[in-house]
Amino acid sequence: MKPERKIVFILVFVVLAAVFHFYNNERQATGPDTGTVRVLDVIDGDTIVVDDGMKSRVRYLGIDTPELAWPDSPGDPLGAEAKEFNRKLVAGKDVRLEFDEEKYDVYGRLLAYVYADGVFVSGEMLRAGLASPLVIEPNRRHEDLLMEAAAEARQERKGIWGDLDTLAPPPGNGDFVVDPGKAERYEGKRVVVRGKVTGARKSRNVLVLDVEDELEVVIFPDDFGNFEFFGIDPAKDYEGKEIEVTGRVRVRKGKPGIVVAHPMLVRSPG
């Protein structure tokens, strides 16, 4: 190839690469339609399907609502109520999506703050006590507002901040009870485990309850306050007692565990 043609080829390649880089960055910056979209379906308390041409699932940023019961998975207390509250806020409406730093989660869902009729939906879910704050780096745009909304629900003892004795799990949860010694078989799935707490250890980084030396119930520092709110010291109050814990099984260093963020998911069986 002649030097002149080689230089031209390199220049064309550089220009095309620059154009592609600009287009890709621009597409990431704007994402799919960031304007108004119609809500086609409400999946649960924090997930909807929108009519953006791809029927995308949108996961609300900033909150986590109680898990809904499914035929193959146990639910959390107030999971159905959270979905119904969300449905009343957004079902069939044109909503505005506002993106933060990340546009997609690992499941391919859109991550967005959703506004319906000018109302910040995540904030309303928190004020109703049907969600807890879940602010994950780098998506912190409305962190202060979300924390304020959650504080209102706590102060008024609404929803998940009400009387623990009234926060009953869905009736079908009994179908998902497994023995602590068999929990490892259900890695990645949500189950209900019943057993006796045979030990507890706490550090600045984590609190672990040993259930019959077969399963670890893990509580992280960010969630210590949720237990303190109800006057519960897990390391003392659960030790030696029979408990029923609901959550997703993860296996770490050969031992199954369930991470728990709220005391409504750790209860006396029966």
N, C-alpha and C positions, 0 to 999 in steps of 0.2 A: 504494500500500500504506500502511495506517495505521501511524503510528509504533510503536504497541504491537505489532502483528503483525510489523513489521520487526525490532524488538528480539528478539522470540521466535524469529524465523527465524535471526537471527545467533547467538543462544545455542545453538540446536539444532545449527547448523553447527559451532560451536566445540566442542561436546560430542562430536559425531560425529568430528570431526577428531582430537580428543584420544584418543578410544577407538581409532580406527584407528592412530594413532601408537603407542599403548601396545601394541596387538596386534602390530603389525609388529615393534617392538623386542623384544617377548617372543618372537616366533617366531624372530627372528634370534639371540636369546640361547640359545634351546633347540635350534633347528634341528630336523632330523628326529629320529627316535628316538636319544637319547643313551645308552640303556641297552644291553641285550644284543641282538645280531642274529646270525643264522646266515650263515656264509660259503657262498655258492652256487658261486663260481668263483674261481680264482686266475689272474689275467691275466699277471703277471710278478713280479719280485722286490719291487715296492713298490705294487702295485695289485690290489685284489680287488673282487668283486661281492658285495653283501650283500642278504639278504632283509628289506628294510625296507618292503615294500609297493610300492617303485618300482624294485627291482633296481638300486640305486644303485652306481656305481663309487666306491670309496674309495681315495684316494691317500694313502699313509703320509706323515705329517709328519716332517720332520727327517732324512730320508735320500734318497739317490739310488742306485739299483742299476744295474748294467750293463744296457744295452739288449738286449732279446731279438731274435733274428733273426726276420724275418717274410718272407713270399713277396715283398713289395714293398720290403723295407728290410734293410740289413745289420745284423748284431748285433755286440755287444761280447764280448770274452773274459769268460767266467764268467756270461754272461747266462742261459743255460739252468740253470746250477747255482744261481743266485740264485732263480730261479722255483721250482726243486725244493725248495730249503731253506725258502722261504716256504710252499710247499704243505704240507710236513710240519708246519709250525708251526700253520697255520690252517685247512686244507681241511676243510670239512664241520662245523666247530666253531662253537659259540656264542662270539662275541667281544664285548668291550666297546670301544666307541668313546669316545674322549675328545677333545673339540674344544679348539682354542686360539682366537686372536682372529679368524681368518678361517675360514669354514666351507666355502667353495667356491673352486676355482681357475678360471682363465679358460676351461677346458674343461667346466665344470659339474660336475666331480667333487667329492665330499665330501673334505675335508681332515681327517684325524684321526690320533691316536695309537691304535694297536690293541693290545689285550691278549688273549692266548689262554692259557687255563689259568693265569691270573695272571702270565703272562710278557709283558714289554714287547717286542713284536715288532721294532720298529725297533732297539732295543738289541741284540737277538740277531742281527739281520742284520749290524750293525756289528761285533760281536764275532767273527763268523764270517769277517770280511773280504770279505763279499759286498755291501757298500754303503759309500758314503762319506757323511760328514755333509753335510746341505744344510739349513741353518737360515736361513730367510728372514723378514725383518721382516714383520709384527709377531709372528710365531709362534715365540717363544723359550722357551716354558715349561720344556722339558726340555733346554735347550742343554748345560748342564754334564754331565748324564748321558750325552748322546749323544757328546760329545767324549771322555769317559772311555772309553766303549765302543770308539770308534774307535782310541784310543791303545793299548788292549789288543791289538787286532788288528795294529796296526803293530809293537808290541813283539815279538809272537810271529810276525810276518811271515806272516800268514794271508791266503789269498785274493788280493785285488788288491794286497796288500803283499808277496807272495811273489816268486819269481824271475820277472823279466820275460820271460825266454826261454820260460817254460812257459805264459805267458798268450797262447795262440794264439787268433786270431779264428775264428768259425764257418767251416766249409769253403765255404759258399755265398757268402761275401763277395766272392769273385772275380767274381761276376755283376754287381756294382755298381760296378766300377772305371770311373772317367771321367777324361778328360784335364783337367789344370788349366785349359786354355783353354776348356773346355766346361762348367765347373762352374756358371757363372751360369745355365745353362738349368735347373738342378735346385734353384733357390731354394726353400727350405722343406722339402726332402727330405734324407734321410740317404743319403750316398754314400761311396765309397772313392776317394780321389784319390791318384794316384802322380805324383811329380815330384821335381825337384832343388831344394833350398833354395838360392836365389841371393842371399839377404841376410837380415839379422836386425837388429832395432832394439828396444831395451828402455828403458822409463821406469818411474817409480814406479807408473804407472797400468796399464801393459800391456806385454806382450812380443809382438812380431809377427815371424813367419817368412814371408818371401816365397818362394813356390813358383813358380819360373820366371816371376816378375813377373806371374803370372796369378791367383794365389790367395793369400790371407793365412791363416795358421794363427795363431790368437789364444789367448794364455794370460794369464789375469788374475792379479793378485797373490795372491789368496786361494788359488790353486792352485800358486804357485811352490814351496811346500813339498813338494808331491807329487813334483815332479821332483827336488828336492834330496834327498829321502829315498832315491832310487835313485842319487844321485851324478851327476845329469844337470844340466848347464847348457845349456839349449836354445839360447841365443844363440851358444854356441861349439860345442857337440857336434853340432848338426844342420847347421850351415852348410856348404854345398858338398856335402852328401850327398843321395842318393836316399832319399826317405821315402815311406811309405804312411800316410795319415791318414784316419781314419773319423769322420764326424760329419755334422751338419745344416748345409746351406749357407745362409748369410745374406748378403745383398747390402747393403753400406754404402758410400755415396758412389760408387756405380757399380762397386764391386769386390767379388767374392764372397769369403767367408771362412768358416772353420770354427773354432768355439771348442772348445778341447781342455782338459780338466781333469786328465787322468791320462796318464802316458807310455805306458801299454799301448795307447793309441789312436794313437800315433805310432811307427811301427816301420820297419825296413828291409824293402823288398819282397822277396818270394820265399818 
